[in-house]
Amino acid sequence: MVDTRVVLSGITLDNPVIPASGTFGFGREFAELYDINCLGTFSFKGTTKDPRFGNPTPRIAECSMGMINSVGLQNPGVEHVVNHELKELKEYFSKPVMANVSGFSIDEYVYTCQKINDAEQVGWIEVNISCPNVHGGGMSFGTTPEAAAEVTKAVKAVTTKPVYIKLSPNVADIASVAKACEDAGADGISLINTLLGMRIDLKTKKCVVANKMGGFSGPAIFPVAVRMVYQVYEAVKIPVIGMGGVSSADDVIEMMLAGATAVQVGAANLVNPFACKEIIETLPTAMKKYGIEKLSDIIGGAH
């Protein structure tokens, strides 16, 4: 019997498979299709201080090995999430859940994390620092080690739950950003968020997405994600959650060998709503194929 369990900041997961934020909502729609308690956990829809309608449509563009999205963090706001979504979540998900938080200023991150921190079912807070800093000229908080550390330090001052900082791959040196977050008190690192992409309609000669550019995800970015997880694992001593183009049990194992303790599955959920369930079901077979008895033993095994 193989052992698929992993430990993420003191909390044991039955397996390392986690649907990524933005691809699983609050789990309700997927819970109608299968028992989502088979998941390690899931990262719920990115939540901001205030409700957001999101970006103008069209927001999605197809690619041969992935997709581009520019949804724009559409969500009902943290008050509604805490008072409604998380309370309803208890009806169909019995495990600790990962709360994904976004913001456009330090104050917004702090406010939202404070509200989320009091939610009993939240096990970890995943802080997305790929948002434009409205007080810093529109550059994302994740573009420099200094800005990333500032968000990390501010959030850690108001939360008691483990904080995982979700990093953007659109930087020159991902390892230095991760190290700055660790030094500022982060409990873990999540990476990678989407790459920046664009599609142009040959007939209209205009950008397919209304926002012109968007986040590129899917199988095409997997090698980039593996490389960055590998680099960050070497740079920090805190746990790493790997993501980016993961779509199979083999991908999960490869990401863990690169250094991931747990692995998020994103775009695959939008192609196949049973993707995470199928990965979890095939994980023991893949482990036996590669002679792995205990999944936690292979974390960072490629180093």
Secondary structure, DSSP 8 states (H G I E B T S, - for coil): --B--EEETTEEESSSEEE-TTSSTTSHHHHTTS-GGGSS--B---B-SS-B--S-S--EEEETTEEEE-----B--HHHIIIIIHHHHTTT--S-EEEEE--SSHHHHHHHHHHHHT-TTEEEEEEE--SB-TTTTT-BGGGSHHHHHHHHHHHHTT--S-EEEE--S-SS-HHHHHHHHHHTT-SEEEE---EEE--EETTTTEESSTTS-EEEESGGGHHHHHHHHHHHHHH-SS-EEEESS--SHHHHHHHHHHT-SEEEE-THHHH-TTHHHHHHHHHHHHHHHTT-SBGGGGTTTT-
